[in-house]
Amino acid sequence: MIRWDTGEDKMELPVIFEQKMKEMLGPDYENYLASFECGAYQGLRVNTAKISVEDFCRLSPYELKPVPWCSNGFYYDKEQKPAKHPFYFAGLYYIQEPSAMTTAGFLPVEEGDVVLDLCAAPGGKSTELAAKLNGTGLLVSNDISNSRAKALLKNIEIFGAGNVLVTSEPPNELAKRFPAFFDKILIDAPCSGEGMFRKQNNMIKAWEHNGVEMFAGLQRTILKEAVAMLRPGGMLIYSTCTFSKEENEQSIEYLLSLDDSLHLEELPMIEGFDTGHPEWGLTNNPDIKKCRRLWPHHINGEGHFVALVKKDACTEELRKDSAYVFSKEKLSKEAVSFIRSMSYPFDLSRMDVQKERVFYIPEHMPYVKGLRILRCGLYMGEMKKNRFEPSQSLAMFLKAVDFPNVVNLREDDDRVIRYLKGETIELEAEKTADCREGICLICVEQYPLGFGKLTGGTIKNKYLPGWRWM
């Protein structure tokens, strides 16, 4: 029985889990045990919708090593703290476990696609899907937990995505609303988390409490609803962070049994990756080898399983896009003036006003009434008496060149941190001369952080309180 010291408690693997892993790994089991002596790997993924990988590498203050299976993923040293850097607040990267980068990275999203991330919180996969869409198409990000969906929304908005619908619904409710609707679906399924034992010791206690059977049943429920939402010709990627054959190969066999038009697609074989194992399924389907297993003793990352499934195309068009219904409220003249002052080509006909709040609705947005919605499109801001108050999400959506009044600060300027803490900041006389009084976009190295209001050399802070540097 393996035990290790976490600093406070001595943890041990459950005996039943050890027996199962010995059966699965055979002589390789000892190498798996040895991986617990290594620390977990830290990773970040560049937001290519805001900055190119090459530019980020030039700008980055960290020593980075590429993640072999993710072109915009990097390892960083565990002593570094990238979540405490202004570039993180500017949405230039997302902190993500390296193995988890496979899922969204391996889903072949194309610009213009309508994409669903079904179990999306906290947003690691959704942010990459949004970057791939590059402002086109539509991303529906859903999580059944409303509290977790709030964290999901924050991460999506930090990344600057505006072509989004963020919901908090059970999969069966979405399936009723969106039959054969999505070009691509991502399911990072709830699982027993065996692949995360090294990184998160508390997963062991959860595993002992829940086992794998509960999660295997939950996964099948999710997959059944997801298949109904996938368009003919569409693709679905499924992943877990567990080793259990019941939650991996056997869940994929269940998925394939739901529809004869489904078949597995081959995934990249990177050094250290393993195939899926047909012998761990129920039918010994040889196509299971097209899946990929990531073992922590073979790669620099935690345990993961990924499978890509395609639904055969058909000649008839099945998706029926139900049109979004705009409200009858009108934009104020101040809102129109503010929106027109920006160089971004916003279409005023797609602005929707809901109780003085203004949203920019993507072209592919469906009819959404009745859904539990956290965000529908890009939240532009709020119409106030005699003025328009722009939102934090708008600031993150824009590029510096899009806004007519910009205050750009260097990365090492102490006013950057003070701004992120919600403090009032002062401008030097020469910089004040370059800016107009009124609403200004605060940037770090030309990357937006949020809005402020400049008056006589003093910037009143408009940074969203819930996002502040703590």
Secondary structure per residue as TSV (DSSP state, phi and psi in degrees):
chain	resnum	aa	ss	phi	psi
A	1	M	-	360.0	127.9
A	2	I	-	-86.9	137.6
A	3	R	E	-132.8	149.1
A	4	W	E	-147.5	157.8
A	5	D	E	-96.8	121.4
A	6	T	-	-93.3	1.5
A	7	G	S	106.9	-32.7
A	8	E	S	-121.4	-45.1
A	9	D	S	-123.5	147.8
A	10	K	E	-90.1	121.5
A	11	M	E	-103.4	153.4
A	12	E	E	-142.9	149.9
A	13	L	-	-76.7	140.3
A	14	P	-	-61.8	142.4
A	15	V	H	-59.4	-42.2
A	16	I	H	-62.1	-39.7
A	17	F	H	-65.4	-43.2
A	18	E	H	-59.0	-44.1
A	19	Q	H	-62.3	-42.0
A	20	K	H	-64.5	-43.1
A	21	M	H	-67.2	-35.0
A	22	K	H	-62.4	-41.4
A	23	E	H	-65.2	-38.9
A	24	M	H	-75.3	-40.3
A	25	L	H	-97.8	-22.7
A	26	G	G	59.6	-131.1
A	27	P	G	-62.0	-20.3
A	28	D	G	-77.4	-5.8
A	29	Y	H	-60.7	-39.1
A	30	E	H	-63.5	-35.0
A	31	N	H	-67.3	-36.4
A	32	Y	H	-62.1	-45.8
A	33	L	H	-59.8	-39.6
A	34	A	H	-63.8	-25.8
A	35	S	G	-66.0	-20.2
A	36	F	G	-70.6	-16.9
A	37	E	G	-79.2	-14.1
A	38	C	S	-92.2	149.4
A	39	G	-	-74.9	160.6
A	40	A	-	-69.5	153.1
A	41	Y	-	-93.3	141.4
A	42	Q	E	-104.5	138.1
A	43	G	E	-141.2	154.5
A	44	L	E	-135.3	152.3
A	45	R	E	-125.0	125.2
A	46	V	E	-71.0	138.2
A	47	N	-	-83.7	94.3
A	48	T	T	-70.8	-8.7
A	49	A	T	-76.4	-17.3
A	50	K	T	-111.8	-30.9
A	51	I	S	-152.7	142.6
A	52	S	-	-74.1	157.2
A	53	V	H	-59.0	-41.4
A	54	E	H	-63.6	-44.5
A	55	D	H	-66.4	-37.8
A	56	F	H	-65.0	-41.3
A	57	C	H	-62.5	-34.1
A	58	R	H	-71.4	-33.7
A	59	L	H	-87.7	-24.5
A	60	S	-	-63.0	135.5
A	61	P	S	-85.6	2.4
A	62	Y	S	-107.8	154.9
A	63	E	-	-83.6	117.3
A	64	L	E	-117.2	144.5
A	65	K	E	-125.1	133.3
A	66	P	E	-63.6	142.3
A	67	V	-	-82.6	122.3
A	68	P	T	-59.0	-28.9
A	69	W	T	-102.6	8.3
A	70	C	-	-141.6	112.5
A	71	S	T	-64.9	-21.9
A	72	N	T	-115.1	20.5
A	73	G	E	-107.5	145.6
A	74	F	E	-142.9	147.8
A	75	Y	E	-85.9	146.2
A	76	Y	E	-133.1	159.6
A	77	D	-	-70.6	140.3
A	78	K	T	-64.6	-17.4
A	79	E	T	-76.8	-18.1
A	80	Q	-	-81.1	153.5
A	81	K	-	-125.7	72.8
A	82	P	G	-66.6	-17.5
A	83	A	G	-75.4	-8.8
A	84	K	G	-113.0	53.2
A	85	H	S	-141.7	142.7
A	86	P	H	-56.0	-30.2
A	87	F	H	-65.5	-29.3
A	88	Y	H	-66.6	-42.3
A	89	F	H	-70.3	-22.4
A	90	A	T	-83.0	-2.4
A	91	G	T	75.4	26.5
A	92	L	S	-79.9	-16.0
A	93	Y	E	-158.6	163.5
A	94	Y	E	-122.8	134.3
A	95	I	E	-83.3	120.9
A	96	Q	-	-148.2	139.0
A	97	E	-	-59.9	132.0
A	98	P	G	-55.9	-40.9
A	99	S	G	-63.5	-33.3
A	100	A	G	-69.1	-12.6
A	101	M	H	-71.4	-15.1
A	102	T	H	-64.0	-41.2
A	103	T	H	-61.1	-61.3
A	104	A	H	-68.5	-30.6
A	105	G	H	-66.0	-33.3
A	106	F	H	-90.1	-7.9
A	107	L	S	-84.3	118.1
A	108	P	-	-77.9	71.7
A	109	V	-	-74.5	136.2
A	110	E	-	-116.7	151.2
A	111	E	T	-57.2	135.5
A	112	G	T	95.5	-9.8
A	113	D	-	-66.9	153.9
A	114	V	E	-103.5	115.9
A	115	V	E	-122.8	140.9
A	116	L	E	-118.9	127.1
A	117	D	E	-106.6	105.1
A	118	L	T	-79.9	-35.8
A	119	C	T	-122.4	71.3
A	120	A	-	-88.7	-26.1
A	121	A	T	-64.2	144.4
A	122	P	T	-88.7	0.6
A	123	G	-	122.2	4.4
A	124	G	H	-59.1	-42.7
A	125	K	H	-76.5	-41.9
A	126	S	H	-60.5	-40.2
A	127	T	H	-64.4	-35.6
A	128	E	H	-72.1	-38.9
A	129	L	H	-61.8	-41.1
A	130	A	H	-62.7	-41.2
A	131	A	H	-63.1	-39.3
A	132	K	H	-66.1	-37.5
A	133	L	H	-69.2	-27.7
A	134	N	T	55.4	44.4
A	135	G	T	82.9	1.0
A	136	T	-	-105.7	171.1
A	137	G	S	60.0	-146.4
A	138	L	E	-150.1	137.1
A	139	L	E	-114.0	119.9
A	140	V	E	-101.6	114.7
A	141	S	E	-110.7	122.4
A	142	N	E	-127.9	141.8
A	143	D	-	-144.6	133.8
A	144	I	S	-65.8	-25.5
A	145	S	-	-86.5	119.9
A	146	N	H	-65.6	-38.2
A	147	S	H	-67.0	-41.2
A	148	R	H	-69.4	-32.6
A	149	A	H	-65.9	-27.5
A	150	K	H	-67.3	-39.9
A	151	A	H	-66.4	-37.0
A	152	L	H	-59.6	-47.3
A	153	L	H	-59.7	-44.5
A	154	K	H	-58.3	-46.8
A	155	N	H	-65.2	-38.0
A	156	I	H	-64.1	-41.9
A	157	E	H	-72.4	-35.9
A	158	I	H	-60.0	-35.8
A	159	F	T	-75.0	-8.3
A	160	G	T	84.0	21.5
A	161	A	-	-83.0	134.3
A	162	G	-	-119.0	-20.0
A	163	N	S	-88.9	58.6
A	164	V	E	-130.1	153.8
A	165	L	E	-130.0	113.3
A	166	V	E	-105.0	120.0
A	167	T	E	-126.2	164.3
A	168	S	-	-134.1	83.7
A	169	E	-	-134.5	150.4
A	170	P	-	-67.8	149.9
A	171	P	H	-55.0	-35.1
A	172	N	H	-66.4	-30.0
A	173	E	H	-71.9	-38.4
A	174	L	H	-65.7	-39.0
A	175	A	H	-63.5	-34.7
A	176	K	H	-63.7	-37.2
A	177	R	H	-83.2	-32.3
A	178	F	-	-126.6	59.7
A	179	P	T	-68.2	134.6
A	180	A	T	46.5	46.5
A	181	F	-	-105.0	-32.6
A	182	F	E	-100.5	138.1
A	183	D	E	-74.1	-36.5
A	184	K	E	-139.0	139.5
A	185	I	E	-130.1	135.4
A	186	L	E	-115.8	129.0
A	187	I	E	-124.7	101.0
A	188	D	E	-93.2	91.3
A	189	A	-	-73.1	145.8
A	190	P	-	-56.3	134.3
A	191	C	-	-148.3	176.7
A	192	S	-	-75.6	-10.3
A	193	G	-	71.2	26.5
A	194	E	G	-61.9	-29.7
A	195	G	G	-73.0	-8.8
A	196	M	G	-107.2	9.0
A	197	F	T	-58.5	-38.8
A	198	R	T	-68.4	-39.8
A	199	K	T	-81.4	-38.0
A	200	Q	-	-129.9	97.0
A	201	N	T	-61.4	-27.8
A	202	N	H	-67.0	-15.0
A	203	M	H	-65.3	-24.8
A	204	I	H	-65.7	-45.5
A	205	K	H	-64.1	-38.8
A	206	A	H	-63.7	-39.2
A	207	W	H	-63.1	-43.3
A	208	E	H	-64.0	-32.0
A	209	H	H	-78.4	-41.1
A	210	N	H	-101.5	-30.9
A	211	G	T	65.9	-162.8
A	212	V	T	-102.1	-22.6
A	213	E	H	-62.4	-42.3
A	214	M	H	-60.5	-44.2
A	215	F	H	-70.8	-37.0
A	216	A	H	-60.9	-40.7
A	217	G	H	-65.9	-41.5
A	218	L	H	-63.9	-41.4
A	219	Q	H	-61.7	-40.9
A	220	R	H	-65.7	-37.3
A	221	T	H	-62.1	-44.4
A	222	I	H	-65.1	-45.4
A	223	L	H	-62.9	-38.2
A	224	K	H	-60.9	-42.2
A	225	E	H	-72.5	-35.9
A	226	A	H	-65.2	-41.0
A	227	V	H	-58.9	-37.8
A	228	A	H	-67.0	-23.5
A	229	M	H	-92.4	-7.1
A	230	L	E	-87.4	128.8
A	231	R	E	-69.7	150.6
A	232	P	E	-56.2	133.3
A	233	G	E	88.1	-7.3
A	234	G	E	-83.4	171.3
A	235	M	E	-131.3	144.3
A	236	L	E	-126.7	130.2
A	237	I	E	-113.1	136.3
A	238	Y	E	-122.2	136.4
A	239	S	E	-146.3	155.7
A	240	T	E	-139.8	165.6
A	241	C	S	-111.7	44.9
A	242	T	-	-134.9	165.8
A	243	F	-	-100.5	-17.5
A	244	S	-	-52.8	126.2
A	245	K	T	-66.2	-30.3
A	246	E	T	-63.8	-32.7
A	247	E	T	-93.7	-8.8
A	248	N	T	-115.3	-90.8
A	249	E	H	-55.9	-41.8
A	250	Q	H	-73.4	-31.2
A	251	S	H	-67.7	-37.2
A	252	I	H	-67.9	-40.5
A	253	E	H	-61.5	-38.6
A	254	Y	H	-62.6	-44.8
A	255	L	H	-57.6	-47.3
A	256	L	H	-63.9	-28.3
A	257	S	H	-74.0	-13.7
A	258	L	T	-76.6	-25.1
A	259	D	-	-155.6	123.9
A	260	D	T	-65.0	-16.1
A	261	S	T	-85.4	0.0
A	262	L	E	-91.0	138.6
A	263	H	E	-148.6	153.8
A	264	L	E	-77.8	142.9
A	265	E	E	-105.8	147.2
A	266	E	-	-70.5	137.1
A	267	L	-	-106.2	159.2
A	268	P	-	-57.3	143.9
A	269	M	-	-109.0	99.4
A	270	I	-	-91.9	151.2
A	271	E	T	-54.2	128.4
A	272	G	T	97.8	-17.2
A	273	F	-	-74.0	154.6
A	274	D	E	-119.2	155.0
A	275	T	E	-80.3	169.1
A	276	G	-	-68.2	160.1
A	277	H	-	-114.6	105.0
A	278	P	G	-55.3	-34.4
A	279	E	G	-67.7	-14.8
A	280	W	G	-93.0	-1.3
A	281	G	S	-86.3	-162.2
A	282	L	S	-109.4	-20.2
A	283	T	S	-118.0	-2.6
A	284	N	-	58.4	40.4
A	285	N	-	-68.4	117.7
A	286	P	G	-64.0	-23.0
A	287	D	G	-65.6	-16.7
A	288	I	G	-57.9	-23.4
A	289	K	G	-63.8	-15.9
A	290	K	G	-74.3	-15.3
A	291	C	S	-74.2	168.7
A	292	R	E	-130.1	133.9
A	293	R	E	-110.9	137.2
A	294	L	E	-115.9	118.9
A	295	W	-	-104.8	138.1
A	296	P	T	-67.6	-15.5
A	297	H	T	-92.9	-0.3
A	298	H	T	-112.8	-19.2
A	299	I	S	-133.8	170.4
A	300	N	S	-91.7	78.4
A	301	G	S	176.3	-178.8
A	302	E	-	-93.8	-178.9
A	303	G	-	-74.4	140.7
A	304	H	E	-156.0	156.5
A	305	F	E	-136.3	136.3
A	306	V	E	-138.6	138.0
A	307	A	E	-141.7	139.5
A	308	L	E	-117.1	126.2
A	309	V	E	-122.6	139.2
A	310	K	E	-118.6	142.5
A	311	K	E	-98.5	129.6
A	312	D	-	-57.6	144.8
A	313	A	-	-75.0	161.0
A	314	C	-	-135.5	165.7
A	315	T	S	-76.8	-28.3
A	316	E	S	-93.5	146.8
A	317	E	-	-83.6	118.6
A	318	L	-	-97.9	-28.7
A	319	R	-	-70.9	130.7
A	320	K	-	-115.5	101.8
A	321	D	-	-71.7	118.4
A	322	S	-	-91.8	127.5
A	323	A	B	-72.4	141.2
A	324	Y	-	-63.0	139.3
A	325	V	-	-101.8	114.8
A	326	F	-	-80.3	148.9
A	327	S	-	-74.2	168.5
A	328	K	S	-93.7	-1.3
A	329	E	-	-69.5	145.9
A	330	K	-	-104.8	152.8
A	331	L	-	-67.9	140.9
A	332	S	-	-73.1	160.8
A	333	K	H	-64.4	-31.8
A	334	E	H	-67.0	-39.2
A	335	A	H	-65.9	-43.7
A	336	V	H	-61.1	-44.6
A	337	S	H	-62.7	-43.1
A	338	F	H	-63.9	-46.9
A	339	I	H	-63.7	-40.0
A	340	R	H	-71.6	-19.3
A	341	S	H	-72.0	-17.7
A	342	M	S	-87.9	150.9
A	343	S	S	-85.3	-10.5
A	344	Y	S	-65.8	134.9
A	345	P	-	-79.2	65.9
A	346	F	-	-67.5	138.4
A	347	D	-	-94.3	109.5
A	348	L	G	-60.8	-24.4
A	349	S	G	-70.9	-12.8
A	350	R	G	-103.9	11.9
A	351	M	E	-83.4	132.6
A	352	D	E	-119.9	130.3
A	353	V	E	-106.1	125.0
A	354	Q	E	-130.8	103.3
A	355	K	T	52.8	52.7
A	356	E	T	75.3	-7.1
A	357	R	E	-93.4	138.2
A	358	V	E	-109.9	131.8
A	359	F	E	-125.7	141.3
A	360	Y	E	-99.8	116.8
A	361	I	-	-97.7	122.5
A	362	P	-	-63.1	156.3
A	363	E	T	-61.4	-33.2
A	364	H	T	-89.1	6.4
A	365	M	-	-63.6	125.5
A	366	P	B	-84.7	-178.7
A	367	Y	-	-67.2	126.0
A	368	V	-	-121.1	-1.8
A	369	K	T	-58.4	134.4
A	370	G	T	98.5	-15.2
A	371	L	S	-84.2	151.7
A	372	R	-	-81.6	105.1
A	373	I	E	-112.5	132.1
A	374	L	E	-97.0	-30.7
A	375	R	E	-156.4	134.3
A	376	C	E	-125.1	101.9
A	377	G	S	80.4	-159.9
A	378	L	E	-94.6	122.0
A	379	Y	E	-76.9	112.4
A	380	M	E	-82.5	-38.6
A	381	G	E	152.1	-167.5
A	382	E	E	-125.3	137.3
A	383	M	E	-81.9	117.7
A	384	K	E	-109.4	172.7
A	385	K	T	-63.6	118.2
A	386	N	T	66.4	15.5
A	387	R	E	-161.2	166.9
A	388	F	E	-120.0	128.6
A	389	E	E	-102.6	105.8
A	390	P	E	-70.8	153.6
A	391	S	-	-92.3	164.5
A	392	Q	H	-64.5	-38.4
A	393	S	H	-64.8	-33.9
A	394	L	H	-65.1	-43.2
A	395	A	H	-56.9	-42.0
A	396	M	H	-73.8	-25.4
A	397	F	H	-73.5	-35.0
A	398	L	S	-77.1	159.8
A	399	K	-	-104.0	158.6
A	400	A	G	-55.4	-35.8
A	401	V	G	-71.3	-13.5
A	402	D	G	-81.1	-18.2
A	403	F	S	-112.7	140.4
A	404	P	S	-77.7	-11.5
A	405	N	S	-137.4	98.0
A	406	V	E	-119.0	136.3
A	407	V	E	-111.9	110.6
A	408	N	E	-104.3	126.9
A	409	L	E	-116.0	149.6
A	410	R	-	-74.0	155.1
A	411	E	T	-55.8	-37.4
A	412	D	T	-90.7	6.2
A	413	D	-	-74.3	123.7
A	414	D	H	-65.2	-15.6
A	415	R	H	-70.5	-20.7
A	416	V	H	-62.8	-49.8
A	417	I	H	-66.5	-39.3
A	418	R	H	-63.1	-39.4
A	419	Y	H	-62.6	-45.9
A	420	L	H	-65.9	-19.6
A	421	K	T	-86.6	-4.2
A	422	G	T	93.4	11.3
A	423	E	-	-85.2	156.8
A	424	T	-	-72.7	139.9
A	425	I	E	-126.0	156.2
A	426	E	E	-109.2	149.2
A	427	L	-	-107.0	147.1
A	428	E	-	-69.2	160.3
A	429	A	H	-60.2	-39.8
A	430	E	H	-69.8	-34.2
A	431	K	H	-74.9	-34.0
A	432	T	H	-60.8	-35.6
A	433	A	H	-66.1	-24.9
A	434	D	H	-83.9	-11.7
A	435	C	S	-119.4	149.8
A	436	R	-	-90.0	153.8
A	437	E	S	-70.3	150.7
A	438	G	E	115.4	-160.6
A	439	I	E	-65.5	131.0
A	440	C	E	-132.8	153.1
A	441	L	E	-97.4	118.5
A	442	I	E	-87.6	125.7
A	443	C	E	-125.8	154.4
A	444	V	E	-116.1	119.9
A	445	E	T	50.3	40.5
A	446	Q	T	76.5	9.9
A	447	Y	E	-110.3	121.7
A	448	P	E	-61.4	142.6
A	449	L	E	-114.3	-34.5
A	450	G	E	166.1	-173.8
A	451	F	E	-102.6	159.9
A	452	G	E	-145.6	173.3
A	453	K	E	-124.7	116.3
A	454	L	E	-89.5	125.8
A	455	T	E	-141.2	113.3
A	456	G	T	56.5	38.5
A	457	G	T	87.4	-3.0
A	458	T	E	-112.4	134.0
A	459	I	E	-105.3	114.4
A	460	K	E	-74.4	130.6
A	461	N	E	-76.9	129.0
A	462	K	-	-114.9	11.8
A	463	Y	-	-65.4	138.1
A	464	L	-	-59.9	123.0
A	465	P	G	-55.9	-38.4
A	466	G	G	-69.7	-11.9
A	467	W	G	-102.2	-0.8
A	468	R	-	-61.9	150.3
A	469	W	-	-63.4	125.3
A	470	M	-	-106.8	360.0
